């Protein structure tokens, strides 16, 4: 049914893109073990690879998150949502370990967002702050978030990749002092304000991307591409890759210490999601194909990553 709908849409618009996600068995293309030189590098920079964020506020960086509202806006306030007994227990347990250095109680702000919970894959609960009312009257930050296809174009010629995932990246950015009170959220057990940038604010991705672009600017499109809190390092060979990783780690350490989550990072991958034996090929080399039949779509199921289907007739 999905394939039939795709074909129908392409016939109507004459252009389409098909994303295919498949599990790829370990066939030797992905490094089975981290090379020794990279292990030594990780040991050298273990101070920025902690098991958890330090229980202290991050430093003031070039970018803090500021909430600028439309002229004439009034403070947003919504009554707390009704929660189930399980959710209340979870919230109470969280309240016992609060305040951390990331929140400030008690809040007397006229702002107040409600709290809700969503299930995680492991069955535990994730607490979310419903900032929709605040977001509605916030002036949007137009800072550009990178296009994925533009990022992929930069990988041409690369054969070795590493991906760094920042640990709770948003919490490594401070709230601007004049906006802290606007992050206030209400619970049955107390009211709090965020001192760091919380999830759920409309301009948070723009603030974070701007900070990442700022600190990594010397390496952008040379050996690094950044998408929010994911940093991809790419190189022509392993020797060059170790040096590129070192340069990135030095920047993260030097720039007031950004912390990396080791468990979600990957190192020395010999192939990216759509790379080939002679290095990552730029998407710009792909040209529209005419007179392609359904067989082309069927064949893409055998490929990893993203397959572009410019024309299907």
Number of C-alpha atoms within 10 A of each C-alpha: 6 7 12 10 10 15 19 13 14 18 14 10 9 13 15 16 13 14 13 14 13 12 7 11 8 9 8 9 13 15 16 12 10 12 13 9 12 18 12 11 15 17 11 12 15 15 12 21 19 14 13 11 19 10 9 9 17 19 14 13 13 12 17 21 25 18 23 17 16 11 9 7 11 12 15 18 19 15 12 16 14 12 14 10 9 10 17 16 12 16 20 16 11 13 15 9 8 15 14 14 14 21 20 17 14 13 19 12 17 12 19 29 25 20 21 18 18 12 10 10 7 6 8 11 16 12 16 14 19 21 23 15 14 22 18 13 18 18 14 15 14 8 12 10 15 13 9 11 11 13 17 18 15 20 28 18 18 24 23 27 24 22 21 23 19 22 23 16 20 20 19 25 26 24 25 17 11 11 17 22 22 23 25 27 25 22 19 15 12 13 18 25 25 23 24 22 24 23 17 14 18 18 20 21 20 18 21 23 19 17 17 22 16 13 17 19 14 14 16 16 16 14 22 24 26 22 17 22 18 17 20 21 27 31 26 18 16 19 11 13 23 20 14 20 26 16 16 20 24 14 17 19 15 11 14 13 16 21 25 27 18 19 11 12 16 15 23 25 20 23 20 21 12 16 21 15 12 11 20 23 19 18 17 11 7 11 11 11 11 10 8 14 11 13 8 11 17 10 10 17 15 12 14 17 17 16 17 17 20 17 20 22 12
